[in-house]
Amino acid sequence: MRGITGRIVLFAALAATAWAASEAPKRSPRDATATWKGKRVQLDKLPADVPAAAKLALETWLAWADEHGYRCDFDAQGRILLVSPDRGSGPDAKLKSIAKTETWFDQLLPAPPKPAEPAEARPAPKDAPIPEDPETPPPGAPKTDERPTSTTWSTTWGAGHGATDSITAVLFVLRDEADQSALIDALAARHAYLSGWSAVAKQQVGFVLEEPLCGAFVEKVRGQEEWDPEHELVHRAAQALCLRRFGQLPYWLQTAVGWEAEVALDGTLYCFPYRDEFVFAAEHGGWPNDLKSEFKDRDDRPLNIGEVALWTRGKFDGKCARKAWGLLHHAAGATKGKLSPLFAELARFRSEHDRRETGPNAWERIPGYEIPPHEQERMLKAHLGDDLFEAATRAFKKGLEGVKSTAKAGATR
């Protein structure tokens, strides 16, 4: 009898628990909180100093974050919304890394003067642009009409090609590949033109998108013998800040910004988008030596634009990668204050030429568009000097500074 009675009591307790759970009021996304300047805030009660773009980003992702066990924390200025695991050490260290990256970014690439408003507004595009990012959807991915036909574009969070520094970027630090898959599904559900990209993206360990403006990486990846999540965070944050300020840039240059941010962090490189192979420990600080060796006998053959500009999205090319970073690293040290105007002109050129007319008052973006190499070369020389490539070659031969010659032991994908 005692055993039967115990089972009856246990059954009753389980039934009561189930009933209580079913009767308990469900948590509303509006009850979820975020942090703004270190204080917990609710979406319905945000302080007056929260920028409208930051509020829009929070409205977009707070429910998803709450459902999947993530927390939302803004940087000090509302430029970046950090979505990271709710359990663990918390976001403080990550927010500090983001703040350092923002300070470095503003010093290297300060906001250029805003261009004068055109006399007449340009007609709005017929279709939303394909988001071409360091880990972009493939050219020709399906598109969808998500924007109204008016000339006011910023009606949804993350819309690209808006005003300079006007959008709050969202950075996701994900627990595992399963959560990355869930995030990619959520992005594809919100933006139908990402459907063709989603399957490819799930095979990577992170991404950065211009539209919607976000970046993500998996904090703990299975099979990684060596992994540095801080480098992943800094690299993705730098690229998101670059997209936020300038819009889409040539692939080699935009990716080099992420690597230069890593070098500024601690003199090493760990984030290699699209790379899925063994990486020797020496490679984390070995690019200056590689460039020195490669260019030692190239006095009569200086670096040329094709060696970086023909590198395409979707694959990793070690030779192009180190030349791309090396050229930016040299320019950052040798041409103070000239990078932002260059980046702004490149972005302007792309915006004007990355389109095709579809009617008298309509146009669409060109899938897979890249600025022609000869146009890139023209703008690079105009802003950084006619002898840019010869000077960079001399710098490679001498040996670029600022990178550690040794790195942590081990290997990574």
Secondary structure, 3 states (H helix, E strand, C coil): CHHHHHHHHHHHHHHHHHHHHHHCCCCCHHHCEEEECCEEEEHHHCCCCCCHHHHHHHHHHHHHHHHCCEEEEECCCCCEEEEEECCCCCCHHHHHHHHHHHHHHHHHCCCCCCCCCCCCCCCCCCCCCCCCCCCCCCCCCCCCCCCCCCCCCCCCCCCCCCCCCCCCEEEEEECCHHHHHHHHHHHHHHCHHHHHHHHHHCCCCEEEECCCCEEEEECCCCCCCCCCHHHHHHHHHHHHHHHHHHCCCCHHHHHHHHHHHHHHHHCCCCCCCCCCCCECHHHHHCHHHHHHHHCCCCCCCCCCCHHHHCCCCCCCCHHHHHHHHHHHHHHHHHCCCCHHHHHHHHHHHHHHHCCEEEECCEEECCCCCCCCHHHHHHHHHHHHCCCHHHHHHHHHHHCCCCCCCCCCCCCEC
